[in-house]
């Protein structure tokens, strides 16, 4: 029961005393509050992006750690919002939507069907409409990509805890437990989200940041200012590298034929861009600047 009249919700962590890595409890709590705030921003976009949700700390109880939190909602003048006391309705919407998302993972170990996400979108959109705070009811659903990103960050926050720990979300008289066995599988989710995939090939020079010495052929490169992880599928070259016939170190570069795969979601936003090294044409050794000038 909510014995904190000013609080909107509570995050409770019931941890096993005397266990190692006690910082897991506070890391999970901190990460979860951040993840909830990101989710709130996406939820608010369904109603009015000019509303800014701010989470305030109301109280902390020890024993099992109970962190009571409440919302303050700020808004820029907007005629689309009715001239009424809309803040309680928005606050309840944010609280209930998180409850829905946590309950969504309850009986699952992973997401296996795109329809599961569609149903969650519909349920959250229904909550948004129930706020009835707009003159024109043009409420928008949270996109599948954003919703999955929220599931990912919330799941990762909870995964810091031990299996014997309990993580509970409390709202008023209601409470639901996090499913700590739920896992976010990026490859599976990406496949569910993809509407269209486009492949192209390009010659590129990539600077080596971290060679793969473990044998799974995934390397870390840099291209311009961005990091670029890529799998090398040139088996003949890889065999030479693993047999120490090719000497490649961080700072060196490779010239290669690269396959680029871009995946698009239902709204045709880019979901991901993947890189595969089809053929290594040349290894370009790192040359220090002063030595280069002398040469």
C-alpha positions in Angstrom: 0.0 0.0 0.0 1.2 3.5 -0.8 1.8 5.1 2.6 3.4 8.1 1.0 0.5 10.4 -0.1 2.8 12.7 -2.2 4.5 9.9 -4.1 3.3 8.6 -7.5 5.2 5.3 -7.5 7.8 3.3 -5.7 10.7 1.2 -6.8 11.4 -1.6 -4.2 14.5 -3.8 -4.2 14.3 -6.7 -1.8 17.9 -7.9 -1.7 19.5 -10.9 0.0 21.6 -9.6 2.9 25.2 -10.8 3.2 25.7 -11.1 -0.6 28.6 -9.8 -2.6 28.6 -6.8 -5.0 26.3 -4.6 -2.8 26.7 -1.8 -5.3 24.4 -3.7 -7.7 21.4 -2.6 -5.7 22.2 1.1 -6.0 23.4 0.8 -9.7 20.1 -0.9 -10.6 18.1 1.7 -8.8 20.0 4.6 -10.5 19.9 3.1 -13.9 16.2 2.2 -13.6 15.3 5.8 -12.6 17.2 7.0 -15.7 15.4 4.4 -17.9 12.0 5.4 -16.5 12.7 9.0 -17.4 13.6 8.2 -21.0 10.4 6.1 -21.2 8.4 9.1 -19.8 9.7 11.4 -22.6 8.5 8.9 -25.2 5.2 8.5 -23.4 4.7 12.3 -23.3 5.3 12.6 -27.0 2.0 10.7 -27.5 0.2 13.6 -26.0 2.3 16.8 -26.3 6.0 17.1 -26.6 5.9 20.5 -24.9 5.2 18.8 -21.5 8.3 18.0 -19.5 8.1 15.3 -16.9 10.5 15.7 -13.9 10.9 12.9 -11.3 11.4 14.0 -7.7 12.7 11.9 -4.8 10.0 11.8 -2.1 11.5 9.3 0.4 13.7 6.2 0.8 12.9 3.4 3.2 15.5 0.8 4.3 15.1 -2.9 5.0 14.2 -3.8 1.5 15.1 -0.5 -0.2 11.9 1.4 -1.1 12.4 4.6 -3.2 9.3 6.7 -3.4 9.1 9.1 -6.4 6.7 11.7 -7.7 6.2 13.7 -10.8 6.3 17.5 -11.4 5.0 18.4 -14.9 6.1 21.6 -16.7 4.6 22.8 -19.9 5.0 25.6 -22.4 1.8 27.5 -23.2 -0.1 25.3 -25.6 -3.7 25.7 -26.8 -3.9 22.0 -27.6 -4.1 21.3 -23.9 -7.4 22.1 -22.3 -7.9 24.8 -19.7 -8.2 22.3 -16.8 -6.2 20.6 -14.1 -4.5 18.1 -16.5 -1.5 17.3 -14.5 -3.0 14.5 -12.3 -4.3 12.8 -15.5 -0.8 12.9 -17.1 0.9 11.7 -14.0 -1.5 8.7 -13.8 -0.8 7.9 -17.4 3.0 7.8 -16.9 2.6 5.6 -13.8 0.1 3.2 -15.5 2.2 2.9 -18.7 5.2 1.8 -16.8 3.1 -0.8 -15.0 1.9 -2.1 -18.4 5.5 -2.4 -19.7 6.7 -4.3 -16.6 3.7 -6.6 -16.7 4.4 -7.1 -20.4 7.6 -9.0 -19.6 6.0 -11.0 -16.8 5.4 -14.3 -18.5 8.1 -14.0 -21.2 11.8 -14.8 -21.4 12.1 -12.8 -24.6 10.1 -11.1 -27.4 9.2 -13.5 -30.1 6.3 -11.9 -32.0 5.9 -8.4 -33.5 2.2 -8.6 -32.5 3.3 -8.5 -28.9 4.8 -5.1 -29.4 1.8 -3.9 -31.4 -0.6 -4.9 -28.6 1.6 -3.0 -26.0 1.5 0.1 -28.3 -2.2 -0.1 -28.5 -2.6 -0.5 -24.7 -0.4 2.5 -24.0 -2.2 4.6 -26.6 -5.5 3.7 -24.9 -4.1 5.1 -21.7 -3.0 8.3 -23.4 -6.5 8.8 -24.8 -8.0 8.3 -21.4 -6.2 11.4 -20.1 -8.6 13.4 -22.3 -6.5 16.5 -22.1 -6.5 17.6 -25.7 -9.2 19.6 -27.5 -8.4 17.6 -30.7 -7.8 13.9 -29.9 -4.8 13.4 -32.1 -2.9 11.1 -29.7 0.0 9.3 -31.3 1.3 5.8 -30.4 4.9 5.4 -29.1 6.8 3.9 -32.1 7.8 0.3 -31.9 11.5 1.2 -32.1 11.3 3.6 -29.2 9.2 1.2 -27.1 11.7 -1.6 -27.7 14.5 0.8 -26.7 12.7 1.4 -23.5 12.2 -2.3 -22.8 15.9 -2.8 -23.5 17.1 -0.1 -21.1 14.7 -1.1 -18.3 15.6 -4.8 -18.8 19.4 -4.0 -18.7 18.9 -1.9 -15.5 17.1 -4.8 -13.8 19.7 -7.4 -15.0 22.3 -6.0 -12.7 20.6 -7.6 -9.8 21.1 -11.2 -8.6 18.5 -13.9 -9.4 17.5 -14.1 -5.8 16.9 -10.4 -5.5 13.3 -9.1 -6.0 12.5 -5.9 -7.9 9.0 -4.5 -7.4 7.1 -1.5 -8.9 4.4 -0.1 -6.6 1.6 2.3 -7.6 -1.0 3.1 -4.9 -2.6 -0.2 -4.0 -1.1 -2.1 -6.8 2.3 -3.8 -7.3 4.0 -5.9 -10.0 7.3 -7.7 -9.9 10.0 -7.4 -12.6 10.8 -10.6 -14.4 14.5 -10.9 -13.8 14.6 -13.9 -16.2 13.5 -11.7 -19.2 16.3 -11.1 -21.7 16.4 -8.6 -24.5 17.8 -10.3 -27.6 18.9 -7.6 -30.0 19.1 -9.9 -33.1 15.6 -11.3 -32.5 14.1 -7.9 -31.9 15.9 -6.4 -34.9 14.5 -9.1 -37.2 10.9 -8.5 -35.8 11.2 -4.7 -36.5 12.7 -4.9 -40.0 10.4 -3.9 -42.8 13.0 -3.6 -45.5 16.7 -4.4 -45.8 19.1 -2.8 -48.4 22.6 -4.1 -49.1 25.4 -2.4 -50.9 29.2 -2.9 -51.4 31.8 -0.2 -51.0 35.6 0.0 -50.9 36.7 1.5 -47.6 39.8 2.2 -45.6 39.2 1.3 -41.9 41.5 2.1 -39.0 41.9 -0.9 -36.6 41.0 -0.2 -33.0 40.8 -3.7 -31.7 41.7 -6.8 -33.7 39.9 -10.1 -32.9 42.2 -12.5 -31.1 39.5 -14.8 -29.9 38.4 -16.2 -33.2 34.8 -14.9 -33.7 36.1 -12.6 -36.5 34.4 -9.4 -35.1 36.8 -6.5 -35.1 36.4 -2.9 -33.9 37.4 -0.2 -36.5 37.2 3.5 -36.8 36.0 5.3 -39.9 36.2 9.0 -39.7 34.9 10.1 -36.2 32.7 7.0 -35.6 33.3 3.6 -34.2 32.5 0.8 -36.7 32.3 -2.9 -35.5 32.5 -5.3 -38.4 32.8 -9.0 -39.0 35.5 -10.3 -41.3 34.3 -13.1 -43.5 37.5 -13.3 -45.7 38.4 -16.8 -44.4 41.7 -17.0 -46.3 42.9 -13.7 -44.9 41.7 -14.6 -41.4 43.5 -17.9 -41.5 46.7 -16.0 -42.4 46.1 -13.6 -39.5 45.5 -16.4 -37.0 48.6 -18.2 -38.2 50.6 -14.9 -37.6 51.3 -14.6 -41.3 49.6 -11.2 -41.2 50.7 -8.7 -38.6 47.9 -6.2 -37.8 48.0 -4.1 -34.7 45.8 -1.2 -33.3 46.5 1.9 -35.3 47.1 0.0 -38.5 44.5 0.3 -41.3 43.0 -2.1 -43.8 41.7 -1.4 -47.3 38.8 -3.8 -47.9 35.6 -4.6 -49.8 32.8 -4.0 -47.4 29.2 -5.1 -47.5 26.8 -2.5 -45.8 23.4 -3.7 -44.7 20.9 -1.0 -43.7 17.6 -2.1 -42.1 14.5 0.0 -42.0 11.4 -0.3 -39.7 7.7 0.2 -40.4 8.1 4.0 -40.4 11.2 3.7 -42.6 13.5 5.0 -40.0 16.9 3.3 -39.9 17.0 0.5 -37.3 20.5 -0.5 -37.8 23.5 -0.4 -40.1 25.8 -3.5 -40.2 29.2 -4.0 -41.8 30.9 -7.1 -43.2 34.4 -7.3 -44.5 34.2 -9.4 -47.6 37.8 -9.2 -48.7 40.9 -7.6 -47.2 42.9 -6.1 -50.0 45.8 -4.5 -48.2 47.1 -3.8 -44.7 48.4 -0.3 -44.2 50.9 -0.1 -41.4 50.7 2.8 -38.9 53.4 5.4 -39.6 54.1 8.0 -36.9 53.8 11.6 -38.1 57.4 12.6 -37.7 58.6 9.4 -39.4 56.2 10.0 -42.3 57.6 13.5 -42.8 61.2 12.1 -42.9 60.2 9.4 -45.4 
